[in-house]
Amino acid sequence: MKKSKFSDNQIIGILKQAESGTPVPELCRQHGMSSASFYK
């Protein structure tokens, strides 16, 4: 299995930002990932 580009703590932080209302496209730009990666 491929190793994730982000650590577990980074993933949790990104998901918390999404829950707090930050738009997904904005999160993807900030963290350098595609929206498909976010939803995966």
mmCIF file of the C-alpha atoms, coordinates in Angstrom:
data_MODEL
# 
_entry.id   MODEL 
# 
loop_
_atom_site.group_PDB 
_atom_site.id 
_atom_site.type_symbol 
_atom_site.label_atom_id 
_atom_site.label_alt_id 
_atom_site.label_comp_id 
_atom_site.label_asym_id 
_atom_site.label_entity_id 
_atom_site.label_seq_id 
_atom_site.pdbx_PDB_ins_code 
_atom_site.Cartn_x 
_atom_site.Cartn_y 
_atom_site.Cartn_z 
_atom_site.occupancy 
_atom_site.B_iso_or_equiv 
_atom_site.pdbx_formal_charge 
_atom_site.auth_seq_id 
_atom_site.auth_comp_id 
_atom_site.auth_asym_id 
_atom_site.auth_atom_id 
_atom_site.pdbx_PDB_model_num 
ATOM 1  C CA . MET A 1 1  ? 0.000   0.000  0.000  1.00 0.00 ? 1  MET A CA 1 
ATOM 2  C CA . LYS A 1 2  ? 1.230   3.479  -0.865 1.00 0.00 ? 2  LYS A CA 1 
ATOM 3  C CA . LYS A 1 3  ? 2.409   5.674  2.001  1.00 0.00 ? 3  LYS A CA 1 
ATOM 4  C CA . SER A 1 4  ? 0.296   8.781  2.586  1.00 0.00 ? 4  SER A CA 1 
ATOM 5  C CA . LYS A 1 5  ? 1.750   12.200 1.784  1.00 0.00 ? 5  LYS A CA 1 
ATOM 6  C CA . PHE A 1 6  ? 0.221   13.520 5.012  1.00 0.00 ? 6  PHE A CA 1 
ATOM 7  C CA . SER A 1 7  ? 0.687   12.339 8.589  1.00 0.00 ? 7  SER A CA 1 
ATOM 8  C CA . ASP A 1 8  ? -2.289  11.273 10.681 1.00 0.00 ? 8  ASP A CA 1 
ATOM 9  C CA . ASN A 1 9  ? -2.171  14.549 12.614 1.00 0.00 ? 9  ASN A CA 1 
ATOM 10 C CA . GLN A 1 10 ? -2.209  16.572 9.389  1.00 0.00 ? 10 GLN A CA 1 
ATOM 11 C CA . ILE A 1 11 ? -5.201  14.623 8.077  1.00 0.00 ? 11 ILE A CA 1 
ATOM 12 C CA . ILE A 1 12 ? -7.102  15.201 11.315 1.00 0.00 ? 12 ILE A CA 1 
ATOM 13 C CA . GLY A 1 13 ? -6.322  18.921 11.148 1.00 0.00 ? 13 GLY A CA 1 
ATOM 14 C CA . ILE A 1 14 ? -7.544  19.177 7.557  1.00 0.00 ? 14 ILE A CA 1 
ATOM 15 C CA . LEU A 1 15 ? -10.775 17.352 8.387  1.00 0.00 ? 15 LEU A CA 1 
ATOM 16 C CA . LYS A 1 16 ? -11.388 19.616 11.391 1.00 0.00 ? 16 LYS A CA 1 
ATOM 17 C CA . GLN A 1 17 ? -10.943 22.655 9.146  1.00 0.00 ? 17 GLN A CA 1 
ATOM 18 C CA . ALA A 1 18 ? -13.507 21.187 6.728  1.00 0.00 ? 18 ALA A CA 1 
ATOM 19 C CA . GLU A 1 19 ? -15.963 20.563 9.584  1.00 0.00 ? 19 GLU A CA 1 
ATOM 20 C CA . SER A 1 20 ? -15.567 24.138 10.775 1.00 0.00 ? 20 SER A CA 1 
ATOM 21 C CA . GLY A 1 21 ? -16.791 25.424 7.423  1.00 0.00 ? 21 GLY A CA 1 
ATOM 22 C CA . THR A 1 22 ? -13.703 26.010 5.302  1.00 0.00 ? 22 THR A CA 1 
ATOM 23 C CA . PRO A 1 23 ? -14.598 25.253 1.644  1.00 0.00 ? 23 PRO A CA 1 
ATOM 24 C CA . VAL A 1 24 ? -12.993 22.088 0.275  1.00 0.00 ? 24 VAL A CA 1 
ATOM 25 C CA . PRO A 1 25 ? -11.419 23.822 -2.770 1.00 0.00 ? 25 PRO A CA 1 
ATOM 26 C CA . GLU A 1 26 ? -9.721  26.298 -0.407 1.00 0.00 ? 26 GLU A CA 1 
ATOM 27 C CA . LEU A 1 27 ? -8.364  23.457 1.758  1.00 0.00 ? 27 LEU A CA 1 
ATOM 28 C CA . CYS A 1 28 ? -7.047  21.678 -1.321 1.00 0.00 ? 28 CYS A CA 1 
ATOM 29 C CA . ARG A 1 29 ? -5.176  24.800 -2.456 1.00 0.00 ? 29 ARG A CA 1 
ATOM 30 C CA . GLN A 1 30 ? -3.698  25.396 1.007  1.00 0.00 ? 30 GLN A CA 1 
ATOM 31 C CA . HIS A 1 31 ? -2.426  21.840 1.396  1.00 0.00 ? 31 HIS A CA 1 
ATOM 32 C CA . GLY A 1 32 ? -1.504  21.063 -2.208 1.00 0.00 ? 32 GLY A CA 1 
ATOM 33 C CA . MET A 1 33 ? -3.861  18.172 -2.867 1.00 0.00 ? 33 MET A CA 1 
ATOM 34 C CA . SER A 1 34 ? -6.655  17.406 -5.283 1.00 0.00 ? 34 SER A CA 1 
ATOM 35 C CA . SER A 1 35 ? -10.304 17.355 -4.271 1.00 0.00 ? 35 SER A CA 1 
ATOM 36 C CA . ALA A 1 36 ? -10.383 13.648 -5.185 1.00 0.00 ? 36 ALA A CA 1 
ATOM 37 C CA . SER A 1 37 ? -7.677  13.016 -2.584 1.00 0.00 ? 37 SER A CA 1 
ATOM 38 C CA . PHE A 1 38 ? -9.703  14.918 -0.006 1.00 0.00 ? 38 PHE A CA 1 
ATOM 39 C CA . TYR A 1 39 ? -12.823 12.822 -0.564 1.00 0.00 ? 39 TYR A CA 1 
ATOM 40 C CA . LYS A 1 40 ? -10.897 9.572  -0.704 1.00 0.00 ? 40 LYS A CA 1 
# 
